[in-house]
Amino acid sequence: MRIRPQIINLQTKRLELGEAKIVGKDILFNITPSPELQPVCKMLLMTQKKLFLSWVKSLALTNPVS
């Protein structure tokens, strides 16, 4: 049995197809339309890069190098 999540845009009341992200406080859900591994890994790598760059930026802001 496979679970296929469906995202409904609450403003337009329409079904959203394709990739989606749900971002909350201290949590991130990535949703892909395909259960295959390639799209999931691609989204994982993109998210990981964004999180890492955000973390590095926050370090630079809190600990400036003189």
Buried (B, 14 or more C-beta within 10 A) or exposed (E): EEEEEEBEEEEEEEEEEEBBEEEEEEEEEBBBBEEEEEBBEEBEEEEEEEEEEEEEEEEEEEEEEE
